[in-house]
Structure formats: C-alpha cells, structure tokens
Amino acid sequence: FAVGFVTGGCLRLVDAARNRMLPSCTQMMVAHAARAAGLPLVEGTVHIDEARDAAAAFAMSATRHVMPIASVDGHEMMLQNSFLCDLQAAYWRLADEELRAQDPMASAQEAMGTMGMF
C-alpha cells in the first residue's frame, strides 16, 4: 500500500519513483481525483517529522482504497479531516466515472430505475 498525508494545507503523497518504490495504481487514481477536484497536491518525499506533524494521514490500496490512519509514531491523526473527506469523495466519483465509462448500459439502467422502469 501507499501512504499520504494532509500537511501544510495540502495533500502530500510519497512519490514512488523518487523514493525507489513500486508505483501504486491506487495512488495514481488518488492523484488524478485530487487534481480533478482542485485539491492542492504535492508528490515527493515526506520526512518523519512532517508525517508526525500532519493533521491527517491515509493509506491507499486496491482493497481498502483511501483509508484514514489513526496515528503515526504515537501522534493521533484527525480521522474526519476535511481535506481527507474531500479526497475520499473525489476518489469515489472518479472510480464511478471509470466504471460507467466501461459499461455504458449502467447509466441507462440507472436512469430507467429512477423513472420506475425497473
């Protein structure tokens, strides 16, 4: 899994290439979702003192998606941080858009369902 932080008024993601890590497909979706939502985002290196001072932290994985982290090195994190909540909403919007793009009938079926046809 990959990790990110809310610090300094923006989302901070650990850049896999700069830190000699395997790239995360979920982190790529998170970065795309953050940019699409207009959330400030920086990818690079996050030092342990920055991680400790962060308002919130989150893990990103294909099975857990974007999940808040309760504490880092004994420092309690905000689980309901507004940046993090906005990021989670943007992530799910992007995931929904991608699924609908792969299945054009899903939108038609949903529209018919709201009209009471299903």
One Martini backbone bead per residue (centre of mass of N, CA, C, O) as a GRO file, in nm:
protein
  118
    1PHE     BB    1   0.103   0.032   0.009
    2ALA     BB    2   0.016   0.367   0.037
    3VAL     BB    3   0.096   0.707   0.144
    4GLY     BB    4  -0.060   0.995   0.308
    5PHE     BB    5  -0.095   1.358   0.363
    6VAL     BB    6  -0.198   1.629   0.580
    7THR     BB    7  -0.008   1.924   0.499
    8GLY     BB    8   0.020   2.254   0.459
    9GLY     BB    9  -0.265   2.265   0.295
   10CYS     BB   10  -0.209   1.964   0.180
   11LEU     BB   11  -0.143   1.702  -0.021
   12ARG     BB   12   0.080   1.422   0.054
   13LEU     BB   13   0.286   1.228  -0.157
   14VAL     BB   14   0.468   0.951  -0.220
   15ASP     BB   15   0.716   0.920  -0.448
   16ALA     BB   16   0.813   0.641  -0.599
   17ALA     BB   17   1.054   0.713  -0.785
   18ARG     BB   18   1.219   0.889  -0.571
   19ASN     BB   19   1.188   0.623  -0.350
   20ARG     BB   20   1.218   0.337  -0.468
   21MET     BB   21   0.920   0.241  -0.560
   22LEU     BB   22   0.638   0.104  -0.619
   23PRO     BB   23   0.378   0.166  -0.795
   24SER     BB   24   0.046   0.300  -0.742
   25CYS     BB   25  -0.269   0.276  -0.866
   26THR     BB   26  -0.420   0.425  -0.639
   27GLN     BB   27  -0.242   0.679  -0.634
   28MET     BB   28  -0.308   0.764  -0.921
   29MET     BB   29  -0.611   0.806  -0.863
   30VAL     BB   30  -0.577   1.013  -0.637
   31ALA     BB   31  -0.430   1.228  -0.801
   32HIS     BB   32  -0.650   1.263  -1.014
   33ALA     BB   33  -0.882   1.334  -0.818
   34ALA     BB   34  -0.752   1.581  -0.686
   35ARG     BB   35  -0.721   1.748  -0.943
   36ALA     BB   36  -1.023   1.741  -1.031
   37ALA     BB   37  -1.105   1.884  -0.738
   38GLY     BB   38  -0.875   2.104  -0.658
   39LEU     BB   39  -0.660   1.975  -0.486
   40PRO     BB   40  -0.388   2.011  -0.314
   41LEU     BB   41  -0.074   1.875  -0.456
   42VAL     BB   42   0.210   1.672  -0.341
   43GLU     BB   43   0.497   1.509  -0.479
   44GLY     BB   44   0.736   1.315  -0.272
   45THR     BB   45   0.894   1.374   0.021
   46VAL     BB   46   0.837   1.236   0.353
   47HIS     BB   47   0.910   1.316   0.660
   48ILE     BB   48   0.873   1.220   0.981
   49ASP     BB   49   0.813   1.507   1.095
   50GLU     BB   50   0.580   1.559   0.895
   51ALA     BB   51   0.407   1.317   0.973
   52ARG     BB   52   0.369   1.396   1.275
   53ASP     BB   53   0.244   1.698   1.190
   54ALA     BB   54   0.004   1.594   1.069
   55ALA     BB   55  -0.342   1.599   1.052
   56ALA     BB   56  -0.331   1.360   0.833
   57ALA     BB   57  -0.372   1.012   0.734
   58PHE     BB   58  -0.320   0.769   0.454
   59ALA     BB   59  -0.423   0.486   0.286
   60MET     BB   60  -0.342   0.301  -0.023
   61SER     BB   61  -0.560   0.059  -0.187
   62ALA     BB   62  -0.726  -0.183  -0.369
   63THR     BB   63  -0.898  -0.281  -0.103
   64ARG     BB   64  -0.919   0.013   0.076
   65HIS     BB   65  -0.821   0.257  -0.073
   66VAL     BB   66  -0.917   0.528   0.135
   67MET     BB   67  -0.755   0.524   0.456
   68PRO     BB   68  -0.740   0.611   0.759
   69ILE     BB   69  -0.503   0.712   1.003
   70ALA     BB   70  -0.474   0.726   1.348
   71SER     BB   71  -0.144   0.692   1.367
   72VAL     BB   72   0.195   0.842   1.408
   73ASP     BB   73   0.424   0.780   1.621
   74GLY     BB   74   0.182   0.857   1.849
   75HIS     BB   75   0.022   1.046   1.658
   76GLU     BB   76  -0.274   1.182   1.633
   77MET     BB   77  -0.531   1.167   1.395
   78MET     BB   78  -0.757   1.294   1.173
   79LEU     BB   79  -1.036   1.121   1.047
   80GLN     BB   80  -1.223   1.404   0.966
   81ASN     BB   81  -1.077   1.548   0.749
   82SER     BB   82  -1.156   1.757   0.494
   83PHE     BB   83  -0.948   1.674   0.283
   84LEU     BB   84  -0.996   1.369   0.309
   85CYS     BB   85  -1.299   1.370   0.245
   86ASP     BB   86  -1.267   1.502  -0.036
   87LEU     BB   87  -1.088   1.279  -0.150
   88GLN     BB   88  -1.281   1.041  -0.118
   89ALA     BB   89  -1.504   1.159  -0.298
   90ALA     BB   90  -1.328   1.191  -0.555
   91TYR     BB   91  -1.249   0.895  -0.583
   92TRP     BB   92  -1.543   0.781  -0.618
   93ARG     BB   93  -1.612   0.946  -0.867
   94LEU     BB   94  -1.392   0.829  -1.048
   95ALA     BB   95  -1.467   0.532  -1.023
   96ASP     BB   96  -1.752   0.567  -1.137
   97GLU     BB   97  -1.673   0.684  -1.413
   98GLU     BB   98  -1.504   0.439  -1.504
   99LEU     BB   99  -1.729   0.230  -1.490
  100ARG     BB  100  -1.926   0.374  -1.686
  101ALA     BB  101  -1.728   0.374  -1.930
  102GLN     BB  102  -1.727   0.049  -1.941
  103ASP     BB  103  -2.067   0.076  -1.886
  104PRO     BB  104  -2.311   0.229  -2.058
  105MET     BB  105  -2.569   0.075  -1.938
  106ALA     BB  106  -2.569   0.177  -1.645
  107SER     BB  107  -2.694   0.458  -1.694
  108ALA     BB  108  -2.957   0.362  -1.826
  109GLN     BB  109  -3.053   0.183  -1.591
  110GLU     BB  110  -3.060   0.407  -1.378
  111ALA     BB  111  -3.262   0.591  -1.520
  112MET     BB  112  -3.491   0.382  -1.528
  113GLY     BB  113  -3.506   0.338  -1.222
  114THR     BB  114  -3.590   0.641  -1.149
  115MET     BB  115  -3.863   0.594  -1.340
  116GLY     BB  116  -3.977   0.292  -1.266
  117MET     BB  117  -3.870   0.051  -1.479
  118PHE     BB  118  -3.726  -0.148  -1.230
   0.00000   0.00000   0.00000
